[in-house]
Amino acid sequence: GQNIDQPTEMTATEGAIVQINCTYQTSGFNGLFWYQQHAGEAPTFLSYNVLDGLEEKGRFSSFLSRSKGYSYLLLKELQMKDSASYLCAVIKAAGNKLTFGGGTRVLVKP
Amino acid sequence: NAGVTQTPKFRILKIGQSMTLQCTQDMNHNYMYWYRQDPGMGLKLIYYSVGAGITDKGEVPNGYNVSRSTTEDFPLRLELAAPSQTSVYFCASRTGDYGYTFGSGTRLTVV
């Protein structure tokens, strides 16, 4: 089986930085995804990490350490529209199945 | 390209009724998936398919059935609806490169 853990909820101020951690335990690891999901909408792709290190994409960055089973998503210069749930998901090579964590709801306050 | 299209968007079922959630993709993706998402939770995999004619169970398959007769379509069938199946259902597809494309979801309530 797979365990994917991430905090349930985080609150931050507009313009600040928030880091969402995700830890996982899985065999046959083939990559880690981060998705953003606004209330009542479908998840949308943010990032994909398969090698160790930091991937930067504008205000969003994602980090992976395969040896530690750890990833984080960093949101910089927070905007009100960043209030959403952020889903960490791990993919295994077999079957190309994504397994999701429970999601972290981020609330951005003025 | 329409991407992944799900119908209906909303449905209320009575206990014991049956229904089919439709999912169609026009991207010629081999891999297709059905997930359910309960309030405030992550997504759980119900069934998936790696190509036409091939389906397999995910984490929570009980109470559901699927078929994949074409590359485009991957319907999900509920035979005897139960309150525990009240959820939002997402269909998704993938080519094998990174990134899933999700449909807009079907919000199902069983009363």
Interface residues (C-beta under 8 A of the other chain):
Chain A: I4 G31 F33 E41 A42 P43 T44 F45 Y48 V50 L87 A89 G95 N96 K97 L98 T99 F100 G101 G102 G103 R105
Chain B: Y31 Y33 Y35 G40 M41 G42 L43 K44 L45 Y48 V50 D56 G58 E59 F90 R94 G96 Y98 G99 Y100 F102 G103 S104 G105
